[in-house]
């Protein structure tokens, strides 16, 4: 069985993601999991890439998040 990026998530965050009930508070864990997984497989992948990917995913799941500039910058700090 192959590992996927969601294997890096805490179980409660993973459950909410699967049920399309993620919350704004889940974003840091989602970004960290996506970044930690992909950076091992692709060079040049940044935390900002992970954040954009997560925001797109959450939008598709019905959760639109409008981050402030400070929140955005805090989430992409390495």
Backbone torsions as a table, in degrees:
resi	resn	phi	psi	omega
1	UNK	NA	130.5	-177.9
2	UNK	-86.0	153.2	179.6
3	UNK	-85.9	139.8	176.2
4	UNK	-120.5	163.6	-173.9
5	UNK	-61.6	-28.8	-179.2
6	UNK	-70.3	-14.2	174.4
7	UNK	-66.2	-18.0	-179.9
8	UNK	-85.4	-3.0	-176.8
9	UNK	-88.3	148.5	167.9
10	UNK	-60.4	150.1	-173.2
11	UNK	-60.6	-37.4	-178.9
12	UNK	-68.7	-37.1	178.0
13	UNK	-69.2	-41.3	178.3
14	UNK	-61.6	-42.1	179.8
15	UNK	-63.3	-46.1	-179.7
16	UNK	-64.5	-37.8	177.8
17	UNK	-62.4	-45.1	-179.8
18	UNK	-64.3	-32.2	-179.3
19	UNK	-90.9	4.6	-177.6
20	UNK	56.9	38.5	178.7
21	UNK	-124.5	27.5	179.2
22	UNK	-58.4	152.7	178.4
23	UNK	-115.9	166.1	176.9
24	UNK	-57.1	-35.7	-179.5
25	UNK	-66.3	-18.7	179.4
26	UNK	-78.3	-17.1	-171.6
27	UNK	-56.9	-46.9	179.4
28	UNK	-57.7	-41.8	179.3
29	UNK	-67.5	-38.6	178.8
30	UNK	-64.8	-45.0	179.6
31	UNK	-63.5	-45.1	-179.2
32	UNK	-61.1	-45.2	-179.4
33	UNK	-62.7	-47.0	-179.5
34	UNK	-62.4	-45.5	-178.9
35	UNK	-64.8	-48.0	-178.7
36	UNK	-60.0	-38.1	179.9
37	UNK	-70.9	-51.6	-173.0
38	UNK	-72.5	-36.0	-177.5
39	UNK	-61.7	-24.3	177.5
40	UNK	-76.0	-17.6	-173.9
41	UNK	-112.9	-17.5	-176.0
42	UNK	-142.3	123.1	177.6
43	UNK	-76.0	151.5	178.5
44	UNK	84.8	-2.8	178.8
45	UNK	-75.7	131.0	-176.4
46	UNK	-113.2	166.5	175.6
47	UNK	-64.3	-30.8	176.9
48	UNK	-65.4	-39.3	174.9
49	UNK	-58.5	-43.7	179.7
50	UNK	-64.0	-43.6	-179.6
51	UNK	-62.1	-46.3	179.5
52	UNK	-61.1	-42.2	178.8
53	UNK	-61.9	-43.6	-179.8
54	UNK	-67.1	-43.1	178.8
55	UNK	-61.8	-39.2	175.8
56	UNK	-62.9	-44.1	-179.9
57	UNK	-62.7	-46.1	-180.0
58	UNK	-64.1	-38.3	176.8
59	UNK	-60.5	-42.5	177.7
60	UNK	-64.5	-27.8	178.6
61	UNK	-87.2	4.1	176.2
62	UNK	92.7	10.7	178.3
63	UNK	-114.7	101.3	176.8
64	UNK	-88.1	127.2	-178.7
65	UNK	-119.8	122.1	177.4
66	UNK	-104.9	95.3	-177.8
67	UNK	-79.1	145.2	170.9
68	UNK	-74.5	164.4	177.7
69	UNK	-58.5	-40.7	179.8
70	UNK	-65.1	-43.2	178.2
71	UNK	-62.9	-44.7	179.8
72	UNK	-59.1	-50.3	-179.0
73	UNK	-62.5	-37.9	178.7
74	UNK	-64.6	-38.1	-179.0
75	UNK	-71.8	-24.0	-178.1
76	UNK	-99.8	2.5	175.6
77	UNK	-64.0	138.5	-178.4
78	UNK	-92.1	NA	NA
